[in-house]
């Protein structure tokens, strides 16, 4: 790809005022840098001119299917260039894409496709059986389109796309229109559709464009040039996958897409394509460090290694900095804030620096406050409270859940994160615990209510509480604490197997403890903090 990379130079960027919506990005780069490489995926390369034409055809195909501005379509599958063609094509006409976690169990996939009112469902070959089940139970779905052209019984995506006209519809799409709807697990046991606008993906760049010099030297990771190559290895149903892909297209960068994370594939992609920037989560970083080939790998092209989704153990971070020899930048944020709102600069990643235990400082344009979770009073510097965020990237709200939206987004646009932490005197954010019970296992959010709902139906279970416990590989592991009905018996394997039939594998408990009764306070609330305490004793930070 070296010749193609040299064919069209990209200046360092902070803000392209011509790009106001996702659909504008392929138009702009297709017109100004059409010969430059846009994507590579499993042997196929696309220039920006080709990407522009393909996304236009997707837009016209959706219109031909009767999908209109504001409607939802769904994608069920692993990473591919086709996914980004679908995302940016839908965005050209104001259609909202909902990527569905392909790791979910059938009832969860059915719930999401029904809840989203998805009108079309695009699915890759590994998910066709699941897609058929969803289509049979989600009345809004009119058609399933297979991402591979050889899938029996369904029209293939490439054939469907390429029979469309590539004329630009120039639809009226506003920056505040919703572009993508990502589902996050719900505290009540039901996933919530997070509505992210076009503006949210570009807001920080726009802020920098309006405020020259706002992004200092310690934000070089957010600047791009002609030699930069981006790698998407995180799943597109996460903001870390879709969001990072959007960042690359906005910048006009060359993006290499991996179908899913794989140690060898990531190492080989970095070597072969001279990747300079990527985003991973701590669990995947540890997997790479443990890979036997890492010591012989060539990481000379890497300039910026971004990581987030869960805190990283200090010793793992120090190993990673040594092994990769490039700048590491920690990001902290939520799906509800379209990803990162704080960053820990590369300069702070040095042995002995206490800031390595922090989540960094706010990105210019974002604000962090620490509030008392009960009174909403602001906590003084150094005192722990709930982390609240105000940023131009905040979601439009949860789809069809106005009460939950009002609970999370408070007066003045402050988003309650559910995480507990404090700010130091220099404005660095330190995370200590969770106000809510969410478990982060291998970068995946697991809400105990979902797991508890799955286990409660077991005929021997009287009550169950699900907690996160320390795990050296996954950060946290899901543990179920179960009290059995009188006269009933069960073993951990039976409880785990029961759960596995009902929820995604990463949500299934790794272990089960049996107790006579769950600890409760005077009002009957389960004391999960008491359940967690023995497992977290000796840990300074009660999340991993």
C-alpha positions, -999 to 999 in steps of 0.1 A, spaced: 0 0 0 30 23 1 24 38 -34 -12 44 -27 -3 61 6 20 84 -13 -6 92 -39 -25 116 -18 -11 135 12 -32 143 42 -22 174 61 -22 173 99 -58 180 109 -78 193 138 -110 201 121 -126 198 86 -155 224 86 -168 207 55 -176 175 74 -207 182 96 -223 147 94 -209 112 89 -222 112 54 -201 142 45 -169 124 52 -169 100 22 -182 128 0 -154 152 11 -125 128 9 -138 111 -22 -138 145 -40 -105 159 -26 -84 127 -21 -101 101 -42 -69 81 -49 -59 78 -13 -65 44 4 -95 44 27 -98 8 39 -82 -27 38 -101 -58 49 -91 -94 42 -74 -89 9 -96 -61 -5 -85 -24 -6 -107 6 -11 -98 41 -21 -118 71 -9 -134 75 -43 -145 39 -42 -157 43 -6 -177 74 -16 -194 55 -45 -202 25 -24 -217 45 4 -239 64 -21 -251 31 -35 -259 19 0 -279 51 6 -299 45 -26 -304 9 -18 -319 18 16 -342 43 -1 -353 17 -26 -362 -6 3 -385 21 17 -362 30 46 -364 68 53 -348 95 75 -349 86 112 -357 49 106 -335 22 121 -316 -7 104 -296 -33 122 -262 -50 117 -255 -84 132 -219 -95 126 -182 -91 131 -161 -63 118 -158 -57 81 -154 -29 55 -191 -36 46 -201 -25 81 -185 9 75 -201 12 41 -234 5 57 -228 30 85 -217 59 63 -242 50 36 -271 51 60 -258 84 75 -259 100 40 -298 99 42 -303 102 79 -310 65 86 -298 52 120 -277 21 122 -279 -3 152 -250 -27 154 -260 -57 175 -235 -76 197 -230 -109 179 -220 -125 211 -254 -121 227 -278 -150 232 -309 -153 210 -334 -137 234 -311 -107 238 -307 -102 200 -344 -105 195 -351 -79 222 -327 -54 207 -339 -58 171 -375 -55 183 -368 -26 206 -349 -7 178 -378 -12 153 -352 -22 128 -366 -24 93 -337 -42 76 -312 -66 92 -278 -71 77 -259 -102 90 -226 -119 83 -223 -156 76 -216 -165 112 -248 -150 124 -274 -160 97 -292 -185 120 -294 -159 147 -306 -133 122 -334 -156 110 -346 -161 146 -346 -123 151 -364 -116 119 -391 -141 127 -398 -124 161 -392 -87 152 -422 -76 132 -406 -44 118 -379 -64 100 -389 -66 63 -358 -82 49 -325 -99 59 -295 -92 37 -264 -114 40 -230 -97 42 -216 -126 21 -230 -131 -14 -231 -169 -11 -255 -171 19 -285 -194 9 -319 -178 10 -308 -142 13 -297 -115 -11 -260 -108 -7 -248 -74 4 -224 -67 -25 -249 -77 -51 -276 -57 -34 -253 -26 -31 -239 -28 -67 -273 -29 -84 -280 6 -70 -273 39 -86 -243 58 -72 -259 93 -75 -257 114 -44 -292 121 -29 -280 152 -10 -305 144 17 -311 170 44 -293 155 74 -286 177 104 -256 174 127 -279 168 157 -297 139 140 -290 105 154 -264 86 134 -259 54 154 -278 36 182 -255 14 204 -271 -8 230 -256 -9 265 -266 -33 292 -293 -20 315 -294 -17 353 -330 -30 352 -320 -61 331 -330 -46 297 -305 -32 272 -308 6 265 -304 21 230 -278 50 233 -286 75 206 -254 92 193 -257 122 169 -235 130 140 -222 160 159 -211 138 188 -185 121 167 -168 153 156 -176 176 185 -141 177 201 -125 184 167 -150 212 162 -141 226 196 -104 226 186 -113 243 153 -131 270 171 -105 273 198 -70 273 181 -44 260 205 -69 242 227 -53 208 219 -17 211 232 13 190 225 1 163 248 -28 157 224 -7 148 194 -24 114 194 -55 132 180 -36 147 151 -31 128 118 -8 130 88 -2 113 55 18 85 70 -8 75 96 -25 41 94 -53 32 118 -62 -3 130 -97 -13 140 -96 -44 161 -123 -38 187 -158 -49 178 -180 -24 160 -209 -30 184 -188 -10 209 -180 27 207 -143 17 207 -148 -1 174 -173 21 155 -161 53 170 -124 46 162 -134 37 126 -153 70 123 -123 89 136 -101 74 108 -126 82 81 -130 117 94 -93 122 93 -90 108 58 -67 81 71 -60 46 58 -79 21 81 -71 -16 84 -100 -36 97 -97 -69 115 -128 -92 116 -121 -96 153 -93 -92 178 -66 -119 174 -31 -116 188 -13 -128 157 -35 -108 134 -29 -75 153 9 -80 154 10 -89 117 -12 -60 107 10 -36 126 40 -50 108 26 -53 73 7 -21 71 29 0 93 1 8 116 6 40 136 -25 43 158 -49 19 173 -73 15 203 -74 -16 225 -86 -26 260 -64 -38 288 -74 -74 284 -63 -75 247 -31 -57 256 -23 -84 281 -31 -111 256 -6 -95 231 21 -92 258 16 -129 266 18 -139 230 51 -158 222 57 -137 191 56 -103 208 93 -102 216 101 -106 179 74 -82 166 81 -50 148 63 -21 164 85 7 150 57 23 131 35 27 162 32 63 175 1 61 196 -14 32 215 -47 42 230 -65 21 256 -96 23 276 -130 6 285 -116 -4 319 -86 6 341 -53 -11 335 -32 -26 363 0 -6 368 24 -35 362 7 -44 330 9 -8 318 46 -7 325 52 -39 306 33 -26 277 52 7 275 84 -12 275 73 -38 249 57 -14 223 81 15 227 55 42 217 32 67 233 4 52 255 -27 72 261 -54 62 284 -90 72 276 -120 73 299 -156 77 289 -189 60 283 -210 50 254 -234 77 266 -206 103 260 -196 88 226 -164 75 241 -135 93 257 -139 125 278 -106 123 296 -71 113 285 -38 104 303 -10 118 281 19 97 270 42 119 290 25 108 322 31 71 314 64 67 333 74 45 362 69 61 396 45 87 384 14 86 406 -7 99 377 -3 65 360 -30 54 384 -54 81 371 -77 82 341 -62 115 330 -76 150 326 -106 163 306 -103 166 269 -107 203 260 -144 209 257 -153 184 284 -159 190 321 -158 167 351 -174 173 385 -175 150 415 -209 150 432 -223 135 463 -246 107 449 -273 115 474 -274 153 477 -257 163 443 -235 186 463 -200 190 448 -173 172 466 -140 190 474 -107 182 457 -95 148 467 -128 135 481 -146 106 464 -180 110 449 -199 102 417 -181 112 385 -204 135 364 -196 146 329 -206 174 307 -194 173 271 -206 182 236 -205 145 228 -233 135 251 -260 112 237 -294 125 226 -309 101 251 -319 65 255 -343 52 227 -378 51 240 -367 54 277 -373 90 287 -374 83 324 -340 66 323 -326 94 302 -338 119 328 -322 99 356 -288 98 338 -287 133 322 -293 159 349 -299 196 349 -273 215 329 -265 184 307 -245 166 333 -242 128 328 -241 106 359 -214 80 351 -222 57 380 -185 56 387 -170 68 419 -137 88 420 -120 121 428 -101 149 411 -67 159 423 -54 195 426 -43 195 389 -77 182 376 -66 146 370 -94 120 375 -88 90 398 -114 62 397 -120 43 429 -152 23 427 -186 21 411 -217 38 424 -238 13 405 -230 -24 404 -217 -27 368 -190 -52 362 -163 -47 335 -149 -80 324 -124 -79 295 -137 -45 285 -173 -58 283 -200 -42 305 -220 -67 325 -249 -55 346 -257 -79 375 -294 -74 371 -292 -92 337 -273 -121 351 -295 -123 382 -326 -123 361 -312 -153 341 -303 -173 372 -335 -166 392 -355 -189 370 -334 -220 381 -358 -242 400 -334 -246 430 -325 -209 434 -342 -189 461 -322 -157 456 -290 -146 439 -266 -117 439 -240 -112 412 -208 -93 419 -175 -86 402 -143 -101 417 -107 -95 408 -94 -116 379 -57 -114 366 -68 -118 330 -102 -102 326 -98 -74 352 -130 -86 368 -148 -119 367 -186 -124 372 -194 -143 404 -229 -154 415 -237 -158 451 -267 -181 455 -290 -191 483 -310 -223 475 -346 -231 482 -352 -253 513 -345 -289 504 -330 -281 470 -295 -289 458 -274 -276 430 -238 -274 420 -219 -245 404 -218 -262 370 -255 -265 369 -261 -229 377 -235 -218 351 -250 -240 324 -285 -227 332 -272 -191 327 -253 -199 295 -285 -210 278 -301 -176 285 -274 -149 283 -242 -141 264 -211 -161 273 -192 -132 287 -220 -125 311 -222 -160 325 -207 -164 360 -172 -178 361 -178 -191 396 -207 -197 420 -207 -195 458 -235 -209 479 -247 -192 511 -276 -198 535 -289 -163 529 -278 -131 513 -268 -103 536 -294 -75 537 -298 -41 554 -328 -31 575 -349 -22 545 -342 -56 528 -316 -44 502 -288 -68 494 -255 -56 507 -234 -62 477 -205 -42 491 -203 -67 520 -203 -96 495 -175 -80 475 -153 -70 504 -135 -103 510 -125 -106 474 -113 -70 471 -94 -68 504 -59 -54 498 -69 -37 465 -65 0 465 -90 5 437 -122 -15 439 -124 -19 401 -98 -35 378 
